[in-house]
Amino acid sequence: MLIDSHAHLDSERYAEDREPMLRRAWDAGVGAVLAIGIGEGPAQMHQALEICRDFNAKPESGAGIPRLYASAGIYPHNTPEADEAALNKLDSLLQEPEVIACGEIGLDYYHEGAAHDVQRQGLITQLEIAAARKRPILIHCRPKDGATDAWEDLFVILEEHWRKTGLGGVMHCFGGGWEQAQKSLDLGFLISFAGNLSYPKAQPLRDVAALLSLEGILVETDAPWLAPVPNRGKRNEPAFVAQTAEVLAGAMGVSREEIAAATTKNFSRLFHIQSGMGN
């Protein structure tokens, strides 16, 4: 069984076929999906939980729909919207048993958007809320091409505000180098690879993957974006995590079955999930 550790199931791009899409995931060997609750901003961060509850409650789900979990968080470029009401909403969502993580949160210096100091403060505030609710975090970190400034700022914040919690988290859609991977692991994070691992120009990323142990990895889609080869350019969906797992297996020199077993075990350990993932 595979787990898609990061998919935006509330995307409008699934509005017409969300259930068939989830059934395709099950048929591809995906037993669970973590639905990311950021929406288009704080006003929509509850949508992932609603989808999670809707599908988990379906009596027929055991016959072909992955188990769904949810997260909640305020995306870096939406941090100017992190007013008292938004933060109270986040705190309330993180109390729900299905909401197993805070995220995706972090720093994005690649796109023009929220000022960097606003992003940093928004991240720190959310770390405090996540720590109080004992939820691991899902980190988005994207510097400008060729720069490491976002990573440097991120690690300063995590060292001061997160390491002491021991809660760890996930470096979502990892795109850093070996130095960033080592620092992430040292802070208790898992390294999650998305479909861009399969792209022709991603050899440096595959080289990083080759150095990792099975105990430190996850796989994800970041659906509906970043569809892996051979579906690059199409709408991504959780079923395609199997293709990323195949590429990761090749980079690490192990079987796809070993990747599936390790990533499922790692996901369960991080999020303290005791029972099997499937319905």
SULDA-V379760 format. One record per pair of residues at least 6 apart in sequence whose ideal C-beta (glycine too) atoms are under 6 Angstrom apart, sorted by the first residue. I is the first residue (numbers start at 1). J is the second residue. If there is no record, write none. Layout:
i=[I,I]
j=[J,J]
//
This chain:
i=[1,1,2,2,2,2,2,3,3,3,4,4,4,4,4,4,5,5,5,5,5,6,6,6,6,7,7,7,7,8,9,9,10,10,10,11,13,13,14,21,22,23,24,25,25,25,26,26,26,28,28,30,30,31,31,31,32,32,32,33,33,33,34,35,35,35,35,35,36,36,36,37,37,37,37,37,38,38,38,39,39,41,41,42,42,42,45,48,49,49,52,52,52,55,55,55,56,61,62,67,67,67,69,70,70,71,71,71,72,72,72,73,73,73,73,74,76,76,76,76,77,77,79,79,79,79,80,80,82,90,91,93,94,94,94,100,101,101,101,102,102,102,103,103,104,104,104,105,105,106,106,106,107,107,107,107,107,108,109,109,109,109,110,110,123,124,127,127,130,131,136,136,136,136,137,138,138,139,139,140,141,141,141,143,143,143,151,151,155,158,163,168,168,169,170,170,171,171,171,172,173,173,174,174,178,181,181,185,190,190,190,191,191,192,192,193,193,194,194,194,195,195,195,195,196,196,197,197,197,198,198,198,206,209,209,209,210,210,214,218,218,219,219,219,219,221,221,221,221,223,223,223,224,224,225,226,227,227,227,228,228,228,231,245,245,246,248,249,249,249]
j=[31,264,29,30,241,245,260,32,264,267,30,33,220,221,238,241,34,192,218,220,267,36,172,220,222,33,221,223,238,36,35,51,47,48,51,224,224,235,21,237,65,64,239,66,238,239,64,65,66,239,242,66,238,66,277,278,66,67,277,66,68,238,69,48,51,52,68,70,48,71,104,45,48,70,71,72,45,73,75,45,47,78,81,74,81,86,72,70,70,99,68,70,98,61,65,68,68,279,279,277,278,279,100,98,99,101,103,138,90,93,99,102,103,104,105,82,106,107,108,119,113,114,114,118,119,122,114,118,122,129,129,99,102,133,135,271,135,136,138,130,135,137,137,138,138,140,172,123,126,139,140,141,119,141,150,153,154,142,143,144,149,150,142,144,157,161,161,162,137,165,167,168,169,270,169,170,172,169,171,172,150,151,154,149,150,151,176,180,183,187,187,188,189,189,190,192,184,189,191,192,194,222,191,192,208,191,208,216,216,218,266,216,217,218,220,219,248,220,222,226,226,227,228,244,202,226,205,244,247,228,229,247,251,248,251,252,251,252,262,263,266,241,244,245,263,236,238,240,241,236,237,238,235,236,236,236,234,236,240,240,243,244,240,256,259,256,259,255,256,259]
//
